[in-house]
C-alpha cells in the first residue's frame, strides 16, 4: 500500500490554532471589563469616602455652631436683662425723681429679682453704682458684671441705656471714670 503524504503547506489544522490562541493570549474584552470594573469601584469608593468625610466635618461644624449660638444667646439674654433693669430704673426715677439707692430697693419697689443676675452658668450678680440720676453723663456706668461670663467679656449698662459687651479691663476703666465723675459732682 502506498500511502500518500499530505502536504501541510506550513499550516496547522484549524482546531489546533484556536486552542493555542485561547491558551496563550488574554481575552481583551474580559480585560477591559475588569479594568473598567476596578475604575468604577474605585470612583464609587472615593465618592463614599468623600461623603462620609464631608458629613463628619459638617457634624463637627454644626456642633461648634450650636455651642457658639448658645453662648451668644446667653450674652443676649444678659443684655436684655440689663435693658429691662434700665427700663425699671427709668420708671422708678419718674415716680421717685431719682434712681434707687440699691438694686434691692428696685426689687422691693416691684422689679423682678431674677433680673439682677447674669443668665450664664458662671455669671454672677450685677453690680449697681448708686448716687446717679438721668441727668448724669450718658457714658457713666450704672450696672455691670464682675465676672467675664461671655467668652471673656462682661456686659455693662450705661446711664443713657446703652448696653455694651466689653473686656474686663474696659469695664474697669469705664467704672473708674464713672466714680471719678461722681466724686467731681459732689
OpenMM code with the backbone's topology and positions (N, CA, C; nanometers):
from openmm import Vec3, app, unit

residues = "UNK UNK UNK UNK UNK UNK UNK UNK UNK UNK UNK UNK UNK UNK UNK UNK UNK UNK UNK UNK UNK UNK UNK UNK UNK UNK UNK UNK UNK UNK UNK UNK UNK UNK UNK UNK UNK UNK UNK UNK UNK UNK UNK UNK UNK UNK UNK UNK UNK UNK UNK UNK UNK UNK UNK UNK UNK UNK UNK UNK UNK UNK UNK UNK UNK UNK UNK UNK UNK UNK UNK UNK UNK UNK UNK UNK UNK UNK UNK UNK UNK UNK UNK UNK UNK UNK UNK UNK UNK UNK UNK UNK UNK UNK UNK UNK UNK UNK UNK UNK UNK UNK UNK UNK UNK UNK UNK UNK UNK UNK UNK UNK UNK UNK UNK UNK UNK UNK UNK UNK UNK UNK UNK UNK UNK UNK UNK UNK UNK UNK UNK UNK UNK UNK UNK UNK UNK UNK UNK UNK UNK UNK UNK UNK UNK UNK UNK UNK UNK UNK UNK UNK UNK UNK UNK UNK UNK UNK UNK UNK UNK UNK UNK UNK UNK UNK UNK UNK UNK UNK UNK UNK UNK UNK UNK UNK UNK UNK UNK UNK UNK UNK UNK UNK UNK UNK".split()
positions = [
    Vec3(0.0785, -0.1137, 0.0000),
    Vec3(0.0000, 0.0000, 0.0000),
    Vec3(0.0859, 0.1244, 0.0000),
    Vec3(0.0350, 0.2052, -0.0707),
    Vec3(0.1084, 0.3296, -0.0854),
    Vec3(0.0342, 0.4345, -0.0024),
    Vec3(0.1080, 0.4891, 0.0688),
    Vec3(0.0473, 0.5963, 0.1489),
    Vec3(0.0838, 0.7286, 0.0872),
    Vec3(-0.0135, 0.8134, 0.0866),
    Vec3(0.0092, 0.9464, 0.0320),
    Vec3(0.0397, 1.0412, 0.1481),
    Vec3(0.1335, 1.1165, 0.1215),
    Vec3(0.1733, 1.2135, 0.2215),
    Vec3(0.0923, 1.3410, 0.2010),
    Vec3(0.0387, 1.3926, 0.3070),
    Vec3(-0.0379, 1.5156, 0.2960),
    Vec3(0.0567, 1.6341, 0.3055),
    Vec3(0.0290, 1.7270, 0.2222),
    Vec3(0.1085, 1.8488, 0.2257),
    Vec3(0.0401, 1.9456, 0.3220),
    Vec3(0.1142, 1.9985, 0.4123),
    Vec3(0.0546, 2.0894, 0.5094),
    Vec3(0.0748, 2.2344, 0.4709),
    Vec3(0.1652, 2.2605, 0.3883),
    Vec3(0.1984, 2.3960, 0.3449),
    Vec3(0.2273, 2.4877, 0.4635),
    Vec3(0.2751, 2.4360, 0.5703),
    Vec3(0.3116, 2.5159, 0.6861),
    Vec3(0.1939, 2.5569, 0.7729),
    Vec3(0.0771, 2.5087, 0.7452),
    Vec3(-0.0399, 2.5445, 0.8242),
    Vec3(-0.0772, 2.4299, 0.9140),
    Vec3(-0.1154, 2.4599, 1.0235),
    Vec3(-0.1635, 2.3599, 1.1174),
    Vec3(-0.3123, 2.3449, 1.0951),
    Vec3(-0.3629, 2.2391, 1.1390),
    Vec3(-0.5073, 2.2252, 1.1283),
    Vec3(-0.5774, 2.3326, 1.2123),
    Vec3(-0.6962, 2.3721, 1.1721),
    Vec3(-0.7725, 2.4794, 1.2309),
    Vec3(-0.7969, 2.4576, 1.3795),
    Vec3(-0.8216, 2.3351, 1.4139),
    Vec3(-0.8517, 2.3015, 1.5516),
    Vec3(-0.7357, 2.3345, 1.6433),
    Vec3(-0.6171, 2.3066, 1.6055),
    Vec3(-0.5008, 2.3323, 1.6897),
    Vec3(-0.4764, 2.4813, 1.7060),
    Vec3(-0.5022, 2.5605, 1.6040),
    Vec3(-0.4749, 2.7026, 1.6082),
    Vec3(-0.5669, 2.7719, 1.7093),
    Vec3(-0.6928, 2.7399, 1.7106),
    Vec3(-0.7843, 2.8083, 1.8002),
    Vec3(-0.7562, 2.7711, 1.9456),
    Vec3(-0.7144, 2.6496, 1.9743),
    Vec3(-0.6819, 2.6111, 2.1109),
    Vec3(-0.5600, 2.6849, 2.1601),
    Vec3(-0.4605, 2.6995, 2.0777),
    Vec3(-0.3399, 2.7688, 2.1222),
    Vec3(-0.3665, 2.9172, 2.1405),
    Vec3(-0.4564, 2.9766, 2.0640),
    Vec3(-0.4888, 3.1174, 2.0789),
    Vec3(-0.5611, 3.1406, 2.2117),
    Vec3(-0.6447, 3.0446, 2.2505),
    Vec3(-0.7175, 3.0614, 2.3756),
    Vec3(-0.6267, 3.0409, 2.4949),
    Vec3(-0.5319, 2.9540, 2.4842),
    Vec3(-0.4451, 2.9255, 2.5988),
    Vec3(-0.3352, 3.0290, 2.6150),
    Vec3(-0.2815, 3.0817, 2.5125),
    Vec3(-0.1645, 3.1672, 2.5214),
    Vec3(-0.1960, 3.3147, 2.5286),
    Vec3(-0.3125, 3.3602, 2.4892),
    Vec3(-0.3413, 3.5031, 2.4895),
    Vec3(-0.4590, 3.5322, 2.5830),
    Vec3(-0.4736, 3.6595, 2.6180),
    Vec3(-0.5784, 3.7024, 2.7093),
    Vec3(-0.6929, 3.7588, 2.6278),
    Vec3(-0.8131, 3.7332, 2.6740),
    Vec3(-0.9308, 3.7861, 2.6076),
    Vec3(-0.9379, 3.9364, 2.6368),
    Vec3(-0.9247, 4.0199, 2.5364),
    Vec3(-0.9182, 4.1648, 2.5514),
    Vec3(-1.0493, 4.2207, 2.6080),
    Vec3(-1.1607, 4.1694, 2.5684),
    Vec3(-1.2893, 4.2177, 2.6161),
    Vec3(-1.3020, 4.1960, 2.7659),
    Vec3(-1.2577, 4.0780, 2.8103),
    Vec3(-1.2627, 4.0494, 2.9531),
    Vec3(-1.1686, 4.1410, 3.0301),
    Vec3(-1.0513, 4.1649, 2.9804),
    Vec3(-0.9525, 4.2506, 3.0445),
    Vec3(-1.0052, 4.3938, 3.0557),
    Vec3(-1.0623, 4.4470, 2.9500),
    Vec3(-1.1200, 4.5813, 2.9531),
    Vec3(-1.2341, 4.5871, 3.0538),
    Vec3(-1.3148, 4.4844, 3.0605),
    Vec3(-1.4256, 4.4785, 3.1564),
    Vec3(-1.3763, 4.4817, 3.2995),
    Vec3(-1.2698, 4.4072, 3.3272),
    Vec3(-1.2138, 4.4027, 3.4630),
    Vec3(-1.1556, 4.5385, 3.5002),
    Vec3(-1.0815, 4.5996, 3.4066),
    Vec3(-1.0223, 4.7318, 3.4332),
    Vec3(-1.1330, 4.8349, 3.4587),
    Vec3(-1.2376, 4.8318, 3.3776),
    Vec3(-1.3486, 4.9258, 3.3959),
    Vec3(-1.4177, 4.9029, 3.5308),
    Vec3(-1.4337, 4.7781, 3.5709),
    Vec3(-1.4951, 4.7466, 3.6996),
    Vec3(-1.4103, 4.8016, 3.8138),
    Vec3(-1.2786, 4.7856, 3.8052),
    Vec3(-1.1882, 4.8371, 3.9093),
    Vec3(-1.1985, 4.9892, 3.9163),
    Vec3(-1.2026, 5.0567, 3.8010),
    Vec3(-1.2123, 5.2029, 3.7988),
    Vec3(-1.3444, 5.2494, 3.8586),
    Vec3(-1.4546, 5.1858, 3.8189),
    Vec3(-1.5863, 5.2244, 3.8709),
    Vec3(-1.5935, 5.2010, 4.0207),
    Vec3(-1.5451, 5.0867, 4.0682),
    Vec3(-1.5462, 5.0597, 4.2123),
    Vec3(-1.4575, 5.1580, 4.2875),
    Vec3(-1.3435, 5.1946, 4.2296),
    Vec3(-1.2555, 5.2937, 4.2919),
    Vec3(-1.3229, 5.4293, 4.3024),
    Vec3(-1.3877, 5.4725, 4.1949),
    Vec3(-1.4593, 5.6001, 4.1981),
    Vec3(-1.5752, 5.5969, 4.2971),
    Vec3(-1.6451, 5.4863, 4.3012),
    Vec3(-1.7550, 5.4715, 4.3954),
    Vec3(-1.7031, 5.4761, 4.5396),
    Vec3(-1.5932, 5.4070, 4.5646),
    Vec3(-1.5327, 5.4080, 4.6979),
    Vec3(-1.4864, 5.5478, 4.7371),
    Vec3(-1.4253, 5.6190, 4.6413),
    Vec3(-1.3809, 5.7558, 4.6674),
    Vec3(-1.5007, 5.8453, 4.6980),
    Vec3(-1.6094, 5.8292, 4.6238),
    Vec3(-1.7300, 5.9086, 4.6472),
    Vec3(-1.7881, 5.8841, 4.7853),
    Vec3(-1.7941, 5.7587, 4.8259),
    Vec3(-1.8458, 5.7250, 4.9589),
    Vec3(-1.7554, 5.7840, 5.0664),
    Vec3(-1.6247, 5.7729, 5.0480),
    Vec3(-1.5291, 5.8297, 5.1445),
    Vec3(-1.5476, 5.9810, 5.1550),
    Vec3(-1.5632, 6.0487, 5.0417),
    Vec3(-1.5782, 6.1936, 5.0400),
    Vec3(-1.7070, 6.2356, 5.1118),
    Vec3(-1.8156, 6.1603, 5.0893),
    Vec3(-1.9427, 6.1919, 5.1556),
    Vec3(-1.9306, 6.1734, 5.3063),
    Vec3(-1.8690, 6.0642, 5.3481),
    Vec3(-1.8519, 6.0395, 5.4917),
    Vec3(-1.7661, 6.1477, 5.5548),
    Vec3(-1.6583, 6.1851, 5.4862),
    Vec3(-1.5701, 6.2900, 5.5368),
    Vec3(-1.6455, 6.4225, 5.5467),
    Vec3(-1.7226, 6.4560, 5.4443),
    Vec3(-1.7986, 6.5815, 5.4442),
    Vec3(-1.9029, 6.5833, 5.5549),
    Vec3(-1.9716, 6.4728, 5.5736),
    Vec3(-2.0733, 6.4656, 5.6784),
    Vec3(-2.0070, 6.4786, 5.8151),
    Vec3(-1.8914, 6.4170, 5.8329),
    Vec3(-1.8201, 6.4281, 5.9602),
    Vec3(-1.7781, 6.5705, 5.9894),
    Vec3(-1.7245, 6.6408, 5.8883),
    Vec3(-1.6846, 6.7802, 5.9064),
    Vec3(-1.8061, 6.8672, 5.9321),
    Vec3(-1.9124, 6.8420, 5.8587),
    Vec3(-2.0349, 6.9208, 5.8775),
    Vec3(-2.0907, 6.8985, 6.0175),
    Vec3(-2.0837, 6.7760, 6.0657),
    Vec3(-2.1325, 6.7471, 6.2002),
    Vec3(-2.0542, 6.8206, 6.3066),
    Vec3(-1.9223, 6.8252, 6.2925),
    Vec3(-1.8424, 6.8967, 6.3916),
    Vec3(-1.8653, 7.0466, 6.3811),
    Vec3(-1.8805, 7.0989, 6.2587),
    Vec3(-1.9099, 7.2415, 6.2416),
    Vec3(-2.0465, 7.2737, 6.3008),
    Vec3(-2.1419, 7.1845, 6.2820),
    Vec3(-2.2761, 7.2048, 6.3377),
    Vec3(-2.2706, 7.2089, 6.4896),
    Vec3(-2.1947, 7.1173, 6.5468),
    Vec3(-2.1808, 7.1148, 6.6927),
    Vec3(-2.1163, 7.2416, 6.7458),
    Vec3(-2.0101, 7.2878, 6.6789),
    Vec3(-1.9435, 7.4112, 6.7200),
    Vec3(-2.0377, 7.5303, 6.7054),
    Vec3(-2.1148, 7.5317, 6.5979),
    Vec3(-2.2091, 7.6415, 6.5754),
    Vec3(-2.3179, 7.6421, 6.6825),
    Vec3(-2.3608, 7.5234, 6.7248),
    Vec3(-2.4615, 7.5153, 6.8306),
    Vec3(-2.4088, 7.5723, 6.9614),
    Vec3(-2.2855, 7.5355, 6.9971),
    Vec3(-2.2258, 7.5860, 7.1205),
    Vec3(-2.2085, 7.7373, 7.1122),
    Vec3(-2.1608, 7.7863, 6.9968),
    Vec3(-2.1410, 7.9294, 6.9773),
    Vec3(-2.2739, 8.0038, 6.9855),
    Vec3(-2.3778, 7.9481, 6.9270),
    Vec3(-2.5101, 8.0103, 6.9305),
    Vec3(-2.5627, 8.0157, 7.0725),
    Vec3(-2.5398, 7.9104, 7.1500),
    Vec3(-2.5852, 7.9086, 7.2892),
    Vec3(-2.5132, 8.0169, 7.3695),
    Vec3(-2.3829, 8.0338, 7.3461),
    Vec3(-2.3079, 8.1399, 7.4161),
    Vec3(-2.3613, 8.2776, 7.3791),
    Vec3(-2.3860, 8.2977, 7.2501),
    Vec3(-2.4380, 8.4277, 7.2057),
    Vec3(-2.5771, 8.4529, 7.2629),
    Vec3(-2.6583, 8.3482, 7.2696),
    Vec3(-2.7923, 8.3636, 7.3252),
    Vec3(-2.7868, 8.3999, 7.4735),
    Vec3(-2.6924, 8.3420, 7.5461),
    Vec3(-2.6770, 8.3737, 7.6876),
    Vec3(-2.6338, 8.5189, 7.7042),
    Vec3(-2.5390, 8.5634, 7.6220),
    Vec3(-2.4944, 8.7035, 7.6281),
    Vec3(-2.6099, 8.7975, 7.5936),
    Vec3(-2.6882, 8.7606, 7.4944),
    Vec3(-2.8026, 8.8433, 7.4553),
    Vec3(-2.9079, 8.8481, 7.5660),
    Vec3(-2.9327, 8.7352, 7.6314),
    Vec3(-3.0287, 8.7329, 7.7423),
    Vec3(-2.9810, 8.8229, 7.8554),
    Vec3(-2.8526, 8.8202, 7.8824),
    Vec3(-2.7956, 8.9069, 7.9852),
    Vec3(-2.8141, 9.0537, 7.9461),
    Vec3(-2.7904, 9.0861, 7.8191),
    Vec3(-2.8085, 9.2240, 7.7726),
    Vec3(-2.9554, 9.2650, 7.7824),
    Vec3(-3.0446, 9.1736, 7.7530),
    Vec3(-3.1878, 9.2036, 7.7650),
    Vec3(-3.2255, 9.2270, 7.9112),
    Vec3(-3.1651, 9.1510, 8.0025),
    Vec3(-3.1881, 9.1741, 8.1455),
    Vec3(-3.1454, 9.3154, 8.1836),
    Vec3(-3.0269, 9.3559, 8.1368),
    Vec3(-2.9778, 9.4897, 8.1689),
    Vec3(-3.0685, 9.5967, 8.1094),
    Vec3(-3.1186, 9.5726, 7.9902),
    Vec3(-3.2112, 9.6675, 7.9281),
    Vec3(-3.3401, 9.6780, 8.0094),
    Vec3(-3.3890, 9.5650, 8.0593),
    Vec3(-3.5093, 9.5656, 8.1425),
    Vec3(-3.4827, 9.6362, 8.2751),
    Vec3(-3.3641, 9.6159, 8.3317),
    Vec3(-3.3263, 9.6876, 8.4539),
    Vec3(-3.3281, 9.8375, 8.4267),
    Vec3(-3.2731, 9.8800, 8.3120),
    Vec3(-3.2702, 10.0223, 8.2785),
    Vec3(-3.4122, 10.0787, 8.2680),
    Vec3(-3.5022, 10.0018, 8.2054),
    Vec3(-3.6405, 10.0473, 8.1934),
    Vec3(-3.7052, 10.0602, 8.3313),
    Vec3(-3.6776, 9.9640, 8.4187),
    Vec3(-3.7304, 9.9715, 8.5550),
    Vec3(-3.6717, 10.0896, 8.6306),
    Vec3(-3.5422, 10.1151, 8.6106),
    Vec3(-3.4785, 10.2295, 8.6762),
    Vec3(-3.5398, 10.3612, 8.6278),
    Vec3(-3.5680, 10.3697, 8.4991),
    Vec3(-3.6293, 10.4912, 8.4421),
    Vec3(-3.7700, 10.5125, 8.4998),
    Vec3(-3.8478, 10.4056, 8.5085),
    Vec3(-3.9829, 10.4182, 8.5649),
    Vec3(-3.9747, 10.4577, 8.7125),
    Vec3(-3.8816, 10.3949, 8.7846),
    Vec3(-3.8601, 10.4287, 8.9260),
    Vec3(-3.8214, 10.5761, 8.9385),
    Vec3(-3.7322, 10.6225, 8.8502),
    Vec3(-3.6852, 10.7612, 8.8557),
    Vec3(-3.7981, 10.8587, 8.8238),
    Vec3(-3.8873, 10.8216, 8.7336),
    Vec3(-4.0018, 10.9087, 8.7029),
    Vec3(-4.0921, 10.9205, 8.8256),
    Vec3(-4.1123, 10.8075, 8.8932),
    Vec3(-4.2008, 10.8070, 9.0097),
    Vec3(-4.1359, 10.8709, 9.1315),
    Vec3(-4.0095, 10.8411, 9.1550),
    Vec3(-3.9422, 10.8855, 9.2785),
    Vec3(-3.8464, 11.0025, 9.2551),
    Vec3(-3.8297, 11.0458, 9.1324),
    Vec3(-3.7437, 11.1577, 9.0933),
    Vec3(-3.5946, 11.1318, 9.1124),
    Vec3(-3.5540, 11.0086, 9.1276),
    Vec3(-3.4116, 10.9708, 9.1305),
    Vec3(-3.4019, 10.8193, 9.1152),
    Vec3(-3.2823, 10.7744, 9.0843),
    Vec3(-3.2605, 10.6295, 9.0778),
    Vec3(-3.2590, 10.5754, 9.2202),
    Vec3(-3.2898, 10.4471, 9.2383),
    Vec3(-3.2916, 10.3904, 9.3741),
    Vec3(-3.1504, 10.3839, 9.4326),
    Vec3(-3.1432, 10.3790, 9.5654),
    Vec3(-3.0106, 10.3704, 9.6284),
    Vec3(-2.9432, 10.2340, 9.6102),
    Vec3(-3.0237, 10.1321, 9.5741),
    Vec3(-2.9672, 9.9980, 9.5517),
    Vec3(-3.0608, 9.9191, 9.4613),
    Vec3(-3.0095, 9.8095, 9.4096),
    Vec3(-3.0954, 9.7230, 9.3284),
    Vec3(-3.1977, 9.6520, 9.4153),
    Vec3(-3.1644, 9.6311, 9.5425),
    Vec3(-3.2604, 9.5692, 9.6344),
    Vec3(-3.3826, 9.6591, 9.6489),
    Vec3(-3.3610, 9.7908, 9.6570),
    Vec3(-3.4735, 9.8847, 9.6648),
    Vec3(-3.5590, 9.8772, 9.5388),
    Vec3(-3.4934, 9.8543, 9.4239),
    Vec3(-3.5650, 9.8414, 9.2972),
    Vec3(-3.6545, 9.7170, 9.2995),
    Vec3(-3.6018, 9.6081, 9.3570),
    Vec3(-3.6799, 9.4842, 9.3677),
    Vec3(-3.7941, 9.5039, 9.4666),
    Vec3(-3.7673, 9.5708, 9.5789),
    Vec3(-3.8730, 9.5989, 9.6765),
    Vec3(-3.9827, 9.6844, 9.6137),
    Vec3(-3.9440, 9.7726, 9.5233),
    Vec3(-4.0395, 9.8602, 9.4546),
    Vec3(-4.1271, 9.7810, 9.3582),
    Vec3(-4.0755, 9.6685, 9.3045),
    Vec3(-4.1584, 9.5862, 9.2165),
    Vec3(-4.0854, 9.5210, 9.1000),
    Vec3(-3.9564, 9.5433, 9.0859),
    Vec3(-3.8814, 9.4802, 8.9761),
    Vec3(-3.8592, 9.3316, 9.0060),
    Vec3(-3.8406, 9.2532, 8.9028),
    Vec3(-3.8187, 9.1094, 8.9159),
    Vec3(-3.6771, 9.0828, 8.9666),
    Vec3(-3.6651, 9.0075, 9.0737),
    Vec3(-3.5330, 8.9809, 9.1329),
    Vec3(-3.4464, 8.8911, 9.0442),
    Vec3(-3.5079, 8.8156, 8.9530),
    Vec3(-3.4299, 8.7293, 8.8636),
    Vec3(-3.3500, 8.8105, 8.7625),
    Vec3(-3.3860, 8.9361, 8.7437),
    Vec3(-3.3134, 9.0218, 8.6501),
    Vec3(-3.1769, 9.0634, 8.7029),
    Vec3(-3.1540, 9.0477, 8.8305),
    Vec3(-3.0334, 9.1011, 8.8930),
    Vec3(-2.9132, 9.0093, 8.8842),
    Vec3(-2.9265, 8.9039, 8.8070),
    Vec3(-2.8177, 8.8051, 8.7949),
    Vec3(-2.7990, 8.7696, 8.6488),
    Vec3(-2.6729, 8.7533, 8.6093),
    Vec3(-2.6403, 8.7117, 8.4723),
    Vec3(-2.6946, 8.5714, 8.4474),
    Vec3(-2.7440, 8.5486, 8.3272),
    Vec3(-2.8040, 8.4190, 8.2950),
    Vec3(-2.7020, 8.3110, 8.2603),
    Vec3(-2.5769, 8.3494, 8.2418),
    Vec3(-2.4725, 8.2499, 8.2100),
    Vec3(-2.4505, 8.1593, 8.3312),
    Vec3(-2.4164, 8.0317, 8.3076),
    Vec3(-2.3959, 7.9395, 8.4199),
    Vec3(-2.2887, 7.9868, 8.5178),
    Vec3(-2.1852, 8.0539, 8.4675),
    Vec3(-2.0786, 8.1011, 8.5555),
    Vec3(-2.0892, 8.2513, 8.5836),
    Vec3(-2.2037, 8.3096, 8.5492),
    Vec3(-2.2261, 8.4526, 8.5727),
    Vec3(-2.2625, 8.4786, 8.7173),
    Vec3(-2.2488, 8.6027, 8.7574),
    Vec3(-2.2804, 8.6400, 8.8950),
    Vec3(-2.3855, 8.7484, 8.8981),
    Vec3(-2.4003, 8.8075, 9.0164),
    Vec3(-2.4955, 8.9161, 9.0310),
    Vec3(-2.4365, 9.0438, 8.9728),
    Vec3(-2.5253, 9.1302, 8.9255),
    Vec3(-2.4829, 9.2580, 8.8697),
    Vec3(-2.4425, 9.3531, 8.9819),
    Vec3(-2.3530, 9.4450, 8.9486),
    Vec3(-2.3087, 9.5471, 9.0427),
    Vec3(-2.3720, 9.6790, 8.9999),
    Vec3(-2.4324, 9.7471, 9.0964),
    Vec3(-2.5010, 9.8741, 9.0712),
    Vec3(-2.4187, 9.9878, 9.1304),
    Vec3(-2.4066, 10.0961, 9.0571),
    Vec3(-2.3361, 10.2142, 9.1082),
    Vec3(-2.4431, 10.3173, 9.1458),
    Vec3(-2.4695, 10.3321, 9.2762),
    Vec3(-2.5757, 10.4237, 9.3207),
    Vec3(-2.5291, 10.5702, 9.3155),
    Vec3(-2.6240, 10.6583, 9.3418),
    Vec3(-2.5935, 10.8011, 9.3503),
    Vec3(-2.6002, 10.8721, 9.2167),
    Vec3(-2.6614, 10.8106, 9.1170),
    Vec3(-2.6709, 10.8730, 8.9855),
    Vec3(-2.8164, 10.9037, 8.9539),
    Vec3(-2.8342, 10.9832, 8.8515),
    Vec3(-2.9693, 11.0134, 8.8044),
    Vec3(-2.9658, 11.0284, 8.6529),
    Vec3(-3.0794, 11.0565, 8.5945),
    Vec3(-3.0898, 11.0667, 8.4492),
    Vec3(-3.0154, 11.1845, 8.3900),
    Vec3(-2.9748, 11.2822, 8.4743),
    Vec3(-2.9014, 11.3993, 8.4258),
    Vec3(-2.7506, 11.3778, 8.4225),
    Vec3(-2.7057, 11.2636, 8.4680),
    Vec3(-2.5608, 11.2325, 8.4683),
    Vec3(-2.5149, 11.2099, 8.3244),
    Vec3(-2.3836, 11.2192, 8.3004),
    Vec3(-2.3329, 11.1910, 8.1646),
    Vec3(-2.3771, 11.0518, 8.1190),
    Vec3(-2.4207, 11.0418, 7.9943),
    Vec3(-2.4750, 10.9169, 7.9408),
    Vec3(-2.3767, 10.8019, 7.9395),
    Vec3(-2.2468, 10.8302, 7.9373),
    Vec3(-2.1462, 10.7240, 7.9331),
    Vec3(-2.1125, 10.6672, 8.0711),
    Vec3(-2.1686, 10.7261, 8.1773),
    Vec3(-2.1469, 10.6706, 8.3110),
    Vec3(-2.2016, 10.5282, 8.3180),
    Vec3(-2.1332, 10.4447, 8.3924),
    Vec3(-2.1774, 10.3064, 8.4106),
    Vec3(-2.2779, 10.3036, 8.5238),
    Vec3(-2.3893, 10.2369, 8.5012),
    Vec3(-2.4950, 10.2255, 8.6007),
    Vec3(-2.4953, 10.0867, 8.6638),
    Vec3(-2.4889, 9.9824, 8.5784),
    Vec3(-2.4890, 9.8438, 8.6235),
    Vec3(-2.3877, 9.7684, 8.5381),
    Vec3(-2.3112, 9.6766, 8.6007),
    Vec3(-2.2140, 9.5982, 8.5249),
    Vec3(-2.1935, 9.4612, 8.5878),
    Vec3(-2.1263, 9.3756, 8.5109),
    Vec3(-2.0926, 9.2408, 8.5588),
    Vec3(-1.9486, 9.2387, 8.6084),
    Vec3(-1.9278, 9.1684, 8.7178),
    Vec3(-1.7903, 9.1496, 8.7665),
    Vec3(-1.7208, 9.0345, 8.6944),
    Vec3(-1.7939, 8.9278, 8.6691),
    Vec3(-1.7356, 8.8082, 8.6070),
    Vec3(-1.7450, 8.8169, 8.4553),
    Vec3(-1.6374, 8.7802, 8.3899),
    Vec3(-1.6359, 8.7765, 8.2431),
    Vec3(-1.6976, 8.6443, 8.1981),
    Vec3(-1.8291, 8.6403, 8.1937),
    Vec3(-1.9013, 8.5152, 8.1676),
    Vec3(-1.9360, 8.4939, 8.0214),
    Vec3(-1.9015, 8.5884, 7.9354),
    Vec3(-1.9400, 8.5791, 7.7945),
    Vec3(-1.8145, 8.5791, 7.7069),
    Vec3(-1.7521, 8.4631, 7.6969),
    Vec3(-1.6275, 8.4470, 7.6209),
    Vec3(-1.5222, 8.5481, 7.6636),
    Vec3(-1.5072, 8.5652, 7.7929),
    Vec3(-1.4055, 8.6561, 7.8455),
    Vec3(-1.4474, 8.8019, 7.8439),
    Vec3(-1.5762, 8.8275, 7.8308),
    Vec3(-1.6248, 8.9653, 7.8261),
    Vec3(-1.7389, 8.9844, 7.9250),
    Vec3(-1.7653, 9.1106, 7.9569),
    Vec3(-1.8694, 9.1465, 8.0533),
    Vec3(-1.9662, 9.2460, 7.9900),
    Vec3(-2.0904, 9.2382, 8.0326),
    Vec3(-2.1900, 9.3365, 7.9901),
    Vec3(-2.1936, 9.4496, 8.0914),
    Vec3(-2.2240, 9.5688, 8.0415),
    Vec3(-2.2466, 9.6809, 8.1321),
    Vec3(-2.3565, 9.7690, 8.0765),
    Vec3(-2.4263, 9.8348, 8.1672),
    Vec3(-2.5355, 9.9250, 8.1337),
    Vec3(-2.4930, 10.0666, 8.1675),
    Vec3(-2.5086, 10.1564, 8.0727),
    Vec3(-2.4729, 10.2964, 8.0936),
    Vec3(-2.5982, 10.3762, 8.1312),
    Vec3(-2.5780, 10.4962, 8.1818),
    Vec3(-2.6889, 10.5800, 8.2262),
    Vec3(-2.7846, 10.6114, 8.1111),
    Vec3(-2.7329, 10.6206, 7.9894),
    Vec3(-2.8194, 10.6518, 7.8746),
    Vec3(-2.8948, 10.5290, 7.8218),
    Vec3(-2.8789, 10.4148, 7.8858),
    Vec3(-2.9498, 10.2937, 7.8463),
    Vec3(-2.8729, 10.2046, 7.7508),
    Vec3(-2.7546, 10.2469, 7.7112),
    Vec3(-2.6715, 10.1679, 7.6193),
    Vec3(-2.6125, 10.0495, 7.6938),
    Vec3(-2.6197, 9.9320, 7.6309),
    Vec3(-2.5613, 9.8102, 7.6878),
    Vec3(-2.4421, 9.7718, 7.6017),
    Vec3(-2.3263, 9.7528, 7.6660),
    Vec3(-2.2030, 9.7182, 7.5944),
    Vec3(-2.1493, 9.5847, 7.6437),
    Vec3(-2.0819, 9.5135, 7.5549),
    Vec3(-2.0116, 9.3898, 7.5889),
    Vec3(-1.8631, 9.4188, 7.5748),
    Vec3(-1.7933, 9.4248, 7.6879),
    Vec3(-1.6544, 9.4705, 7.6896),
    Vec3(-1.5649, 9.3717, 7.7635),
    Vec3(-1.4354, 9.3882, 7.7442),
    Vec3(-1.3387, 9.3078, 7.8193),
    Vec3(-1.3380, 9.3561, 7.9646),
    Vec3(-1.2927, 9.2734, 8.0583),
    Vec3(-1.2884, 9.3177, 8.1987),
    Vec3(-1.2052, 9.4450, 8.2182),
    Vec3(-1.0990, 9.4607, 8.1412),
    Vec3(-1.0163, 9.5811, 8.1520),
    Vec3(-1.0949, 9.7051, 8.1086),
    Vec3(-1.1708, 9.6930, 7.9996),
    Vec3(-1.2513, 9.8049, 7.9517),
    Vec3(-1.3617, 9.8388, 8.0519),
    Vec3(-1.4208, 9.7370, 8.1125),
    Vec3(-1.5242, 9.7598, 8.2137),
    Vec3(-1.4639, 9.8323, 8.3329),
    Vec3(-1.3484, 9.7873, 8.3776),
    Vec3(-1.2832, 9.8504, 8.4933),
    Vec3(-1.2502, 9.9959, 8.4641),
    Vec3(-1.2033, 10.0239, 8.3422),
    Vec3(-1.1724, 10.1626, 8.3050),
    Vec3(-1.2989, 10.2480, 8.3044),
    Vec3(-1.4096, 10.1960, 8.2509),
    Vec3(-1.5354, 10.2703, 8.2467),
    Vec3(-1.5906, 10.2934, 8.3870),
    Vec3(-1.5791, 10.1944, 8.4745),
    Vec3(-1.6268, 10.2078, 8.6127),
    Vec3(-1.5432, 10.3128, 8.6860),
    Vec3(-1.4132, 10.3107, 8.6652),
    Vec3(-1.3242, 10.4087, 8.7280),
    Vec3(-1.3606, 10.5505, 8.6837),
    Vec3(-1.3852, 10.5695, 8.5552),
    Vec3(-1.4266, 10.7014, 8.5038),
    Vec3(-1.5580, 10.7458, 8.5673),
    Vec3(-1.6502, 10.6512, 8.5853),
    Vec3(-1.7788, 10.6843, 8.6466),
    Vec3(-1.7600, 10.7311, 8.7896),
    Vec3(-1.6774, 10.6601, 8.8679),
    Vec3(-1.6543, 10.7004, 9.0067),
    Vec3(-1.5840, 10.8359, 9.0131),
    Vec3(-1.4952, 10.8638, 8.9204),
    Vec3(-1.4281, 10.9944, 8.9166),
    Vec3(-1.5310, 11.1047, 8.8897),
    Vec3(-1.6207, 11.0819, 8.7953),
    Vec3(-1.7237, 11.1822, 8.7639),
    Vec3(-1.8196, 11.2022, 8.8820),
    Vec3(-1.8488, 11.0935, 8.9538),
    Vec3(-1.9363, 11.1058, 9.0720),
    Vec3(-1.8694, 11.1896, 9.1807),
    Vec3(-1.7400, 11.1722, 9.2031),
    Vec3(-1.6672, 11.2494, 9.3031),
    Vec3(-1.6603, 11.3962, 9.2629),
    Vec3(-1.6464, 11.4233, 9.1348),
    Vec3(-1.6387, 11.5613, 9.0863),
    Vec3(-1.7702, 11.6354, 9.1075),
    Vec3(-1.8810, 11.5661, 9.1013),
    Vec3(-2.0134, 11.6298, 9.1166),
    Vec3(-2.0453, 11.6624, 9.2611),
    Vec3(-1.9768, 11.6043, 9.3532),
    Vec3(-2.0065, 11.6255, 9.4948),
    Vec3(-1.9362, 11.7439, 9.5473),
] * unit.nanometer
topology = app.Topology()
chain = topology.addChain("A")
for resn in residues:
    res = topology.addResidue(resn, chain)
    for name in ("N", "CA", "C"):
        topology.addAtom(name, app.Element.getBySymbol(name[0]), res)
